[in-house]
Amino acid sequence: MRGWQLASFGLFFGLWELAGRWPISAAFPPFSTTFLALLEMLRDGSLGKAYLITAQPLLLGVALCGLAGIAFGIGMGLSRTVEWLSLPIFIILQAAPMAAIIPLLTYMYGIGLTSKVLAVIMLAAPVIVMNSYKGIRNTPPSLLQMCRSFQGSRRQEVVKIVLPHAAALIFTGLRLGLAMGFIGIVIAELLITPTGIGDLITYHSSVADYPKMFATIASIVAVAAISLHLLERLERRLFPSG
């Protein structure tokens, strides 16, 4: 980690410590207290158990989006008919207030794994589909014309030119989809059913154990940031020119 990154972390945590000791609010603990609460939850296993529950719908939802979303985005990019029928739907989903829509899933599918997976899909799918679609659509026409001038078939055009050119943007869509998936699962566990990480936040808030509540929230940010960083490093390794 670079020096300026360490300095920025030190500044952030230092300001957090000062703000907690001021205090800004009785419900805002210092960083030191929050960090000790995090260590306690790691030691007693409560945080690990919560993440095991949360990880199942998150990974399942992102995996389904990765398979179906990329295929759908490629279909939109290659077919004007599919684009005309589907593009407005995903534009609306990107702009829709998910915090209002997600509770409807409980009414439709009940409290359980299905509703939480759908919550992840509803947030992750639009960015994965749209990035895949834009990657296909942004293929340089000159490359396509070159393929056609050499009597290349439509299949060769797609496999050898369109998909390789769009691969970096498709992978970026997966990374953004994972970020949205984290948001979706947290909203689902807070609004649909208090399980996993959402249960820890709700419970510690209800008993006014604010250090553990903030520790849980901070752990979500940390896990999401590390996951996205690892995906970004993999993306750079696979597509160094991107």
N, C-alpha and C positions, 0 to 999 in steps of 0.2 A: 504494500500500500504506500502511495506517495506521501511526502511530507505535508503537502497542502491538504490532502484528504484527512490525515490524522489531525491536523490543526482544526479543520472544520468540524470534525466530530468532537474534539475537545471543547471547542467554543460552544457548540450546541448543547452538550451535556452540562457544561459549566453554567450556561444561562438557565437551563432547566433546573439545576440545583439551586441557583439563586432565586428563581421564581417560586420554587416550592417552599423555600425557607422564608420568603418575604412576609407572609404568604399571600399569593394572589387570591387563592380560595382554599377553604378547608378541604375541598375535594381534589386538590391538585398537590400530590406529594412530591418531595424532592427526588432527584434522580437516584441518589444513594439508597433511599428507602425502597424505591421501585425496583432497583437492581437486586437488592437483598430479597425482595418478594419473588422476583423471577427465579433466583437461585433456589429458594425454598420450594417453589412449584416444580422445578426440575428435579429436586432431590426427592420429593414425596411422590413423583410420578404423575401428578394430576395434569400437568401440561402435556406430557407425552401421550397420555390416554386420550385427551381432548383432540390432539392432532391426528391420532389414528382414526377417530370418528369423522373428523372433518375431511381428511385426505381422500376417503373413499368416494363421496359424491364429486369432489373437486377433480380428481384425476379421471374419473369416469366421464364426467361432463366435458372436460377438455379433450380427452381422447376421442370421444364421439364427434366433437366439433372439428378436431384435426382431420378425421377421416372424411366425414360427410361435408364439412364446411369447405375444405379445399376442393373436393370434387365438385361441389355446387358452384364455387367461385370460378373454377376452370370452365364449367359448363356455361356460365353466364358470359365469360370472356370469349368463348368460341362460338356461341350461338346467339344471334340477335333475338330469336324467339324466346329463349330462356331468359335473356337479359330483360326483355320487355315485360315478361310475366313476373320476374322475381325482384328486380332492382328496387322498385318502390317499397316492397315489403321490408327489405333490409335497411333501407334509408329510414323508414318509420321506426323500426326496432332500435336503430342507433339513437334516435331522438326521443324515444318513449321514456316516461318516468318509471324506471324499474321498481323503485320503492313502492309505487302504487300498484304495479302489475303483479309483482311476485306474490303478495298475499292471495291473489285470485287462484294461484296454483294450488294453494291449500284447499280451497273450496272445490276445485276440479279433481284433484288427485289425492287429497288427504294429506295427513302429516306423515312424512316418511322419506325414504331414499329417492323415490321418483320425483317428488316435488322439488327436492334440493338439487338433483341433477338437472332438471329443467331450468331452475333458476340460474345455474352456472351456464347452461347452453344459451339462454336468452341474452346474457351479457357477452359471452365469448364469441358466439357464432357470427354476429354482424361484422366484427373487425376481422375475423379470419376470412370470411367470405369476401368482404370488400377488398381486402389486400390481395387475395388470390385473383379476384376479378380484375383489379387495376394492373397487377403484374402481367396478366395475359394481354390486356388491352394496350399496354404500353410497349409492346414488342415493336422495335423499329421496322417500318414498312420496307426499308431497303434490304433488310435481312430476308424478309419474306419474298421479295421480288427476286433476290439472288437465288433462293431455293427453287422458285418456279422457273427461273431461266435455265436451271440445270435439270429441268423436268422432274423435280421432286414431287412425290405424292403428298396428299393432304396429311396423311399419317406421319410421314417423314418431316413435314413442315412443323407439326405440333410437337413431336417427340424430340427432334434434334435442334429446334430453334426456339419455339415458343416457350416450352416448359423450362429448359435451362435458363433462358433469359429471365423468366418470372420467378425462378427458385428463391432468390434472395428476398424478394418482397413477400413471397408466400411464407417464408420462414419468419420474417418480421411480423407477419400476421399471427403466427402461432405464439410468438413472444407476447404480443399485445393481448392475444386471447387468453393467455395464462394470467396476465395481470387483471383482466376483467373477470376471469374466473374466480380469483381471490375475492374480489369485491362481491361477486354474486353469491358465493358460499357464505360469506360473513353476513350479508343482508338476509339470506335465507335462514340462517341459524338464529338470527335476532328476531325476524318477523314471522317465520313459519313455525319453528319449533326450537326451544332452547336446548340444543345438543352441541357437543363438541366445543369448539372455541367460543361460539356464541353463548353457550351455557355458562362458561366461566365468566364471561363479561357480565352477563345478566345477574348471575348469582353474587359475584363480588360487589357489584353495584348495589344490589338489594340489601346487603348486610353492611354497606358503607366501608368495605375493605378496599379503599381506593388504590393503595399501592399494588395489590394483586390485579385489580381491574386494569390499571395503566400498564402493568407488566405484561398482561395478556395481549393488550392492544399493541404494545411495542414489539412483542414477539411476532405478531402477524406481519407488521411492517418489515421486520428483519428477515423472516422466512421468505416473504414475497420478493424482497430486494435481492437476497442471495440466489433464489431460483431464477429470477430474471437475469441476473448477472451471469450465471452459469450458461443460460441459454444464449445470451449475447456473445459470450466467449466461443461457444460452439458455432454460432452463426458466423463469426469472424474467421474461424478456422475453416469452415466449409466454403465461405464466400469472401476471401480476403480482399477482393477488389471492391466489396460493398462498404 
